[in-house]
Amino acid sequence: MARKSSTTVAKRRAKAAPKKRAQPSKPKRTKAAAKARAAKTPPPPPVTLAVIGAGTMGHGVAQVAAMAGCRVLLHDALAAALQTALRRIRANLEQGMKLGKVSKRDAQAALQRIEPVNDLADAARGADVIIECVPEDVELKRNLFRELDRLTRPGAILASNTSSIRIASLAQAAQRPDRVLGLHFFNPAHIMALVEVVRGPQTSQYAIETAVHLVRRLGKTPVLVDDSPGFASTRLGVLLGLEAMRTVEEGVAAPQDIDTAMELGYRHPMGPLKLSDLIGLDVRLAIAEYLYRELRLEHFRPPEILRRLVRQGRLGKKTGLGFYRWDETGKPQPAPI
Ligand SMILES: NC(=O)c1ccc[n+]([C@@H]2O[C@H](COP(=O)([O-])OP(=O)(O)OC[C@H]3O[C@@H](n4cnc5c(N)ncnc54)[C@H](O)[C@@H]3O)[C@@H](O)[C@H]2O)c1
């Protein structure tokens, strides 16, 4: 008997088998489809943020939050500082539009979400989360936390943007230390992607989760660290900055050569002395003094050159002169030290 060829068998089997129902095509992962999905997802609940201190960091934090759809109550002890902050935010957004990163509509909407508030109580009362951005001074911050604890509603989260101060020492000033934590943004806050979330010894899990959620909503990446002077980032960053200053002080190399060495040799996006100027030499000095006092490690002792520049009012980019002279276009030029 002739054997049926395997192709004939296959054809018959295919005929006998019930026809597969046509599968609905998978939704396409196009931009339009993503938009449609996003339109169906309810927007996250609005968060009202109070930013206290509208200087270098405060204005940037306010801008980021407003761009993410939060209502922002921006307060500063000085009315003039509030006006400067609003001007800086407008300038940042204009730059963003020029670069095609921000649409005119989003920029206008963000500006409308920021309310300058002259009275601390008015800013604190209405907020879900308060981010303190006042200068790096333990007593100043402790007094502020005492006030904020009294003025805010019980469920509000109290965060400090401190670069180095133990959260525990700020939380001690509050009746409810479980809602106090660190939210350490980086400079410039509207550009830098990292936020260090600092868990104090008494910070509740609820406060941490709320803060991490907020950081993600702001489009930033959180790293969670335990409470210790200088946390993880400042301890390392300041060390490099202070060592670079000692290298200038000892006459080993000029600031621009040290920075070039770190930029090209170690692939740092910005050398440690340019970065110190950007942060503010007064801020760096306050942090170094605090870390030296708390950790008693010789390498955190502030170098004399740093003290001298601060005494002379050479605070870095914000005063136009530090380790560099900062020209009108915001570029650093070599300066006599
Ligand atoms: N500068 C940086 O690069 C940087 C980076 C990360 C974190 N930080 C931290 O952020 C905090 C703020 O630093 P900054 O560089 O923005 O300082 P800044 O001096 O630029 O601004 C501080 C602002 O706080 C205001 N202020 C002072 N006392 C106040 C009070 N009692 N109530 C309300 N406002 C008050 C001042 O008028 C000023 O406008 C510090 O803790 C600092 O360590 C700074």
The ligand as a Tripos MOL2 file, in Angstrom:
@<TRIPOS>MOLECULE
LIG
   44    48     1     0     0
SMALL
NO_CHARGES

@<TRIPOS>ATOM
      1 N1         23.1200   75.6070   47.5080 N.am      1 LIG1
      2 C1         23.1580   74.3310   47.1870 C.2       1 LIG1
      3 O1         23.7770   73.9390   46.1840 O.2       1 LIG1
      4 C2         22.4260   73.3040   48.0180 C.ar      1 LIG1
      5 C3         22.2560   72.0120   47.4960 C.ar      1 LIG1
      6 C4         21.5220   71.0900   48.2380 C.ar      1 LIG1
      7 C5         21.0030   71.4560   49.4660 C.ar      1 LIG1
      8 N2         21.2140   72.7110   49.9580 N.ar      1 LIG1
      9 C6         20.6360   73.0610   51.2620 C.3       1 LIG1
     10 O2         19.4480   73.8230   51.0310 O.3       1 LIG1
     11 C7         19.2670   74.7630   52.1000 C.3       1 LIG1
     12 C8         19.1570   76.1490   51.5150 C.3       1 LIG1
     13 O3         20.3540   76.4780   50.8590 O.3       1 LIG1
     14 P1         20.3910   77.6120   49.7350 P.3       1 LIG1
     15 O4         21.6970   77.4750   49.0530 O.co2     1 LIG1
     16 O5         19.1280   77.5970   48.9390 O.co2     1 LIG1
     17 O6         20.4180   78.9220   50.6600 O.3       1 LIG1
     18 P2         20.1300   80.4330   50.2260 P.3       1 LIG1
     19 O7         20.8940   81.2730   51.1660 O.co2     1 LIG1
     20 O8         20.3280   80.6250   48.7590 O.co2     1 LIG1
     21 O9         18.5580   80.6280   50.5010 O.3       1 LIG1
     22 C9         17.9920   80.5950   51.7760 C.3       1 LIG1
     23 C10        16.7320   81.4520   51.7960 C.3       1 LIG1
     24 O10        16.0940   81.2760   53.0630 O.3       1 LIG1
     25 C11        15.5860   82.5310   53.4830 C.3       1 LIG1
     26 N3         15.4120   82.4760   54.9350 N.ar      1 LIG1
     27 C12        16.3380   82.6180   55.9260 C.ar      1 LIG1
     28 N4         15.7640   82.4340   57.1230 N.ar      1 LIG1
     29 C13        14.4500   82.1680   56.8950 C.ar      1 LIG1
     30 C14        13.3340   81.8780   57.7360 C.ar      1 LIG1
     31 N5         13.4560   81.8070   59.0540 N.pl3     1 LIG1
     32 N6         12.1230   81.6770   57.1600 N.ar      1 LIG1
     33 C15        11.9820   81.7470   55.8240 C.ar      1 LIG1
     34 N7         13.0030   82.0010   54.9760 N.ar      1 LIG1
     35 C16        14.2200   82.2020   55.5020 C.ar      1 LIG1
     36 C17        16.6210   83.5310   53.0160 C.3       1 LIG1
     37 O11        16.0510   84.8470   52.9250 O.3       1 LIG1
     38 C18        17.0160   82.9670   51.6610 C.3       1 LIG1
     39 O12        16.2230   83.4950   50.6060 O.3       1 LIG1
     40 C19        20.4680   74.5640   53.0500 C.3       1 LIG1
     41 O13        20.0900   73.6910   54.0640 O.3       1 LIG1
     42 C20        21.5200   73.9190   52.1550 C.3       1 LIG1
     43 O14        22.4480   73.1520   52.8490 O.3       1 LIG1
     44 C21        21.9030   73.6550   49.2550 C.ar      1 LIG1
@<TRIPOS>BOND
     1     1     2 1
     2     2     3 2
     3     2     4 1
     4     4     5 ar
     5     4    44 ar
     6     5     6 ar
     7     6     7 ar
     8     7     8 ar
     9     8     9 1
    10     8    44 ar
    11     9    10 1
    12     9    42 1
    13    10    11 1
    14    11    12 1
    15    11    40 1
    16    12    13 1
    17    13    14 1
    18    14    15 2
    19    14    16 1
    20    14    17 1
    21    17    18 1
    22    18    19 2
    23    18    20 1
    24    18    21 1
    25    21    22 1
    26    22    23 1
    27    23    24 1
    28    23    38 1
    29    24    25 1
    30    25    26 1
    31    25    36 1
    32    26    27 ar
    33    26    35 ar
    34    27    28 ar
    35    28    29 ar
    36    29    30 ar
    37    29    35 ar
    38    30    31 1
    39    30    32 ar
    40    32    33 ar
    41    33    34 ar
    42    34    35 ar
    43    36    37 1
    44    36    38 1
    45    38    39 1
    46    40    41 1
    47    40    42 1
    48    42    43 1
@<TRIPOS>SUBSTRUCTURE
     1 LIG1         1 GROUP 0 **** ****
